[in-house]
């Protein structure tokens, strides 16, 4: 019996990179104020020097140190949003650049860092075409930023590898792939499988004029691993944070009910050989 060739990640549907990026830019620009009003405190926007929270399970980089010692490193955060993570790394002594597709989110970053010792440079751009030279950074990271929203995540991985220096680390968090099977419902309705784990058709919404207004792309665990390896990176770990016993808050589809049964977040820890 022959072993079948590895199945490459597929992008199904007609939502290409340009469409996805345009949708994400407009959606996050429009939603920035409401998002920060609802989640800003949890994310640490109001904490002097920021905070680094990996996801709704409240896993903090200060505790788990998935990035290692960032002091003195050149760091790029992709999908930085209002930049609490970038600000936190800067407070630890890193030289950080924050990148995001949304000017609305970056405006909140500018406001949040007003009282910090020094501002974090911010760049408006997408993850599939990073406006930086090869070997520019010692560390790259993303906490739920960009990766779930790009059509060509394999290219995003290749871009991460390109701008990383040899020996550099790339650590990113995204929706756990198995969440794709369930409705975005934090209650009992969200415990029933409704979609195939293997269906990579992008989720999208349209506005009143029929324009694509929101896009999210699904990849399986295997897809993520293949994209990382194909980019020439080494996958060191996949962290699946457990829901803490003392956290009773809901965030979208994340909740204590669902968190007790299956993971909502996956954190991929990688490095560039050299």
C-alpha positions as CSV (number, residue, x, y, z in Angstrom):
1,X,0.0,0.0,0.0
2,X,1.5,3.3,-1.0
3,X,1.4,6.3,1.2
4,X,-0.6,9.2,-0.3
5,X,1.2,12.4,-0.9
6,X,0.6,15.1,1.7
7,X,-2.5,17.2,0.9
8,X,-1.5,20.8,0.5
9,X,-3.6,23.5,2.2
10,X,-6.4,24.7,0.0
11,X,-8.1,28.1,-0.4
12,X,-11.7,27.4,-1.4
13,X,-14.2,29.9,-2.6
14,X,-13.5,33.2,-4.5
15,X,-12.2,35.3,-1.6
16,X,-8.7,36.2,-2.7
17,X,-6.0,38.1,-0.7
18,X,-7.1,41.6,-1.9
19,X,-10.7,41.0,-1.1
20,X,-9.9,39.6,2.3
21,X,-7.6,42.4,3.2
22,X,-10.0,45.1,2.1
23,X,-12.8,43.5,4.1
24,X,-10.6,43.2,7.2
25,X,-9.5,46.8,6.9
26,X,-13.0,48.2,6.6
27,X,-14.5,45.9,9.2
28,X,-11.8,46.7,11.9
29,X,-11.9,50.4,11.1
30,X,-15.6,50.4,11.6
31,X,-15.6,48.2,14.7
32,X,-12.5,49.5,16.4
33,X,-14.3,51.8,18.9
34,X,-16.8,49.1,20.0
35,X,-14.2,46.4,20.2
36,X,-11.9,48.5,22.4
37,X,-14.9,49.5,24.6
38,X,-15.8,45.8,25.1
39,X,-12.4,44.2,25.3
40,X,-9.8,46.9,25.9
41,X,-9.6,46.4,29.7
42,X,-9.2,42.6,29.3
43,X,-6.4,43.1,26.8
44,X,-4.6,45.6,29.0
45,X,-5.0,48.7,26.9
46,X,-5.3,50.8,30.0
47,X,-2.4,49.2,31.9
48,X,0.7,51.5,31.9
49,X,3.2,49.9,29.6
50,X,0.6,47.5,28.1
51,X,0.0,43.8,28.8
52,X,0.4,40.7,26.7
53,X,-2.6,38.4,26.8
54,X,-2.5,35.5,24.3
55,X,-6.2,35.0,24.1
56,X,-9.6,34.7,25.8
57,X,-8.3,32.1,28.3
58,X,-6.3,35.0,29.8
59,X,-2.9,33.3,29.3
60,X,-0.3,36.0,29.9
61,X,3.2,36.1,28.3
62,X,4.5,37.4,31.6
63,X,3.7,33.9,33.1
64,X,4.4,31.5,30.2
65,X,7.3,33.2,28.5
66,X,6.7,31.7,25.1
67,X,8.8,34.5,23.5
68,X,11.7,34.1,25.8
69,X,13.7,37.2,27.0
70,X,12.7,40.0,24.6
71,X,15.1,42.6,26.1
72,X,17.4,44.1,23.4
73,X,15.6,42.3,20.5
74,X,14.2,43.8,17.3
75,X,10.5,42.6,17.4
76,X,7.6,42.8,14.9
77,X,4.1,42.3,16.1
78,X,1.7,41.4,13.2
79,X,-1.9,42.4,13.7
80,X,-1.1,44.5,16.7
81,X,-4.5,46.2,17.0
82,X,-4.4,48.7,19.7
83,X,-0.9,47.4,20.6
84,X,-1.0,46.3,24.2
85,X,1.3,43.5,23.4
86,X,3.8,45.7,21.5
87,X,3.7,48.2,24.4
88,X,4.4,45.4,26.9
89,X,7.4,44.1,25.0
90,X,8.7,47.6,24.7
91,X,8.4,48.0,28.4
92,X,10.5,44.8,28.8
93,X,13.3,46.4,26.8
94,X,12.5,45.3,23.2
95,X,12.7,47.5,20.1
96,X,9.2,46.9,18.8
97,X,7.3,47.7,15.6
98,X,3.6,47.2,15.5
99,X,1.8,46.4,12.2
100,X,-1.9,46.3,11.5
101,X,-4.2,46.6,8.5
102,X,-6.6,48.9,10.3
103,X,-6.0,52.6,10.8
104,X,-8.9,52.6,13.3
105,X,-7.1,50.1,15.5
106,X,-3.8,51.9,15.2
107,X,-5.5,55.1,16.3
108,X,-6.4,53.4,19.6
109,X,-2.8,52.3,19.9
110,X,-1.5,55.8,19.5
111,X,-4.0,57.0,22.2
112,X,-3.1,54.1,24.6
113,X,0.7,54.8,24.5
114,X,0.3,58.5,25.1
115,X,1.6,58.1,28.7
116,X,4.2,55.4,28.0
117,X,7.9,56.3,28.3
118,X,8.3,56.1,24.5
119,X,6.0,55.4,21.5
120,X,6.1,52.1,19.6
121,X,6.5,52.7,15.8
122,X,3.4,51.7,14.0
123,X,2.9,50.6,10.4
124,X,-0.3,50.1,8.4
125,X,0.1,47.0,6.2
126,X,-1.1,43.4,5.7
127,X,0.7,40.2,6.8
128,X,1.0,38.8,3.3
129,X,3.4,41.5,2.1
130,X,5.5,42.8,5.0
131,X,7.2,46.1,4.1
132,X,10.5,45.2,5.7
133,X,13.9,43.9,4.4
134,X,15.0,40.3,4.8
135,X,16.5,39.4,8.2
136,X,15.1,42.5,9.9
137,X,13.8,41.0,13.2
138,X,14.9,38.8,16.0
139,X,11.4,37.9,17.0
140,X,7.9,38.1,15.4
141,X,4.6,37.5,17.2
142,X,0.9,37.8,16.7
143,X,-1.8,37.3,19.3
144,X,-5.0,36.6,17.3
145,X,-3.9,39.2,14.7
146,X,-3.9,38.8,11.0
147,X,-3.4,35.1,10.5
148,X,-7.1,34.0,10.7
149,X,-8.1,36.8,8.3
150,X,-5.6,36.3,5.4
151,X,-6.5,34.3,2.4
152,X,-2.9,33.1,1.8
153,X,-1.6,32.1,5.2
154,X,1.1,30.1,3.6
155,X,2.5,33.3,2.2
156,X,2.2,35.0,5.6
157,X,4.4,32.2,7.0
158,X,6.9,32.7,4.2
159,X,7.0,36.4,4.9
160,X,7.6,35.8,8.5
161,X,10.5,33.5,7.6
162,X,11.9,36.1,5.2
163,X,12.0,39.0,7.6
164,X,13.2,36.9,10.6
165,X,16.9,36.6,11.3
166,X,18.5,33.2,11.5
167,X,17.7,31.8,15.0
168,X,14.7,34.1,15.3
169,X,11.4,33.1,16.8
170,X,7.9,33.3,15.4
171,X,5.1,32.8,17.8
172,X,1.4,33.3,16.9
173,X,-2.0,32.6,18.4
174,X,-5.1,31.9,16.4
175,X,-8.5,30.3,16.8
176,X,-8.0,26.6,17.5
177,X,-8.9,24.9,14.2
178,X,-11.4,22.6,15.8
179,X,-13.6,25.6,16.7
180,X,-14.5,25.8,13.0
181,X,-16.9,22.9,13.5
182,X,-19.1,24.7,16.1
183,X,-21.4,27.7,16.0
184,X,-20.1,30.9,17.5
185,X,-22.3,30.4,20.5
186,X,-20.9,30.3,24.1
187,X,-23.9,28.3,25.3
188,X,-25.2,24.8,24.8
189,X,-26.0,25.4,21.2
190,X,-22.3,25.9,20.6
191,X,-21.5,22.3,21.7
192,X,-23.0,20.7,18.6
193,X,-20.9,20.1,15.5
194,X,-22.4,21.9,12.5
195,X,-19.5,22.1,10.0
196,X,-16.9,19.7,8.7
197,X,-13.5,20.3,10.2
198,X,-12.1,19.7,6.7
199,X,-14.2,22.4,5.0
200,X,-11.9,25.2,4.2
201,X,-14.5,27.4,2.6
202,X,-13.9,30.9,4.0
203,X,-16.6,32.4,6.3
204,X,-17.8,35.7,5.0
205,X,-20.4,38.4,5.6
206,X,-21.7,41.0,3.2
207,X,-23.0,44.5,3.8
208,X,-26.3,45.9,2.5
209,X,-24.7,46.6,-0.9
210,X,-23.6,43.0,-1.3
211,X,-19.9,43.8,-0.7
212,X,-17.8,41.5,1.4
213,X,-17.5,43.1,4.8
214,X,-16.0,40.4,7.0
215,X,-13.8,37.3,6.2
216,X,-12.3,34.6,8.3
217,X,-10.3,31.7,6.9
218,X,-10.0,28.1,8.3
219,X,-6.9,25.9,8.3
220,X,-6.6,22.5,10.0
221,X,-3.8,21.7,12.4
222,X,-2.1,19.8,9.6
223,X,-2.4,22.8,7.3
224,X,-0.8,25.1,9.8
225,X,2.1,22.6,10.3
226,X,2.7,22.2,6.6
227,X,2.6,26.0,6.0
228,X,5.2,26.5,8.8
229,X,7.5,23.8,7.5
230,X,7.1,24.8,3.9
231,X,8.3,28.3,4.9
232,X,11.6,26.8,6.2
233,X,10.6,27.2,9.8
234,X,10.8,24.7,12.7
235,X,7.7,24.1,14.8
236,X,8.8,23.8,18.4
237,X,5.4,23.5,20.2
238,X,1.7,23.9,19.9
239,X,0.2,25.3,23.1
240,X,-3.5,24.8,23.7
241,X,-4.4,26.9,26.8
242,X,-6.9,25.5,29.2
243,X,-9.8,27.5,30.5
244,X,-8.9,28.7,34.1
245,X,-11.2,27.8,36.9
246,X,-11.6,31.4,38.1
247,X,-12.5,32.9,34.7
248,X,-16.3,33.2,34.3
249,X,-16.4,35.9,31.6
250,X,-17.6,35.1,28.0
251,X,-15.9,36.5,24.9
252,X,-17.8,35.8,21.7
253,X,-18.0,32.0,21.4
254,X,-15.4,31.5,24.2
255,X,-17.0,30.6,27.5
256,X,-16.3,28.5,30.7
257,X,-18.8,25.9,29.3
258,X,-17.0,25.3,26.1
259,X,-13.6,25.9,27.5
260,X,-14.0,23.0,29.9
261,X,-14.5,20.7,27.0
262,X,-12.3,21.7,24.1
263,X,-9.6,24.3,23.3
264,X,-10.5,27.7,21.8
265,X,-6.9,28.9,21.1
266,X,-3.8,27.4,19.5
267,X,-0.4,29.0,19.9
268,X,2.2,27.9,17.4
269,X,5.8,28.4,18.6
270,X,8.4,28.3,15.8
271,X,11.9,29.4,15.0
272,X,14.1,30.0,11.9
273,X,17.1,27.7,11.7
274,X,20.5,29.2,11.8
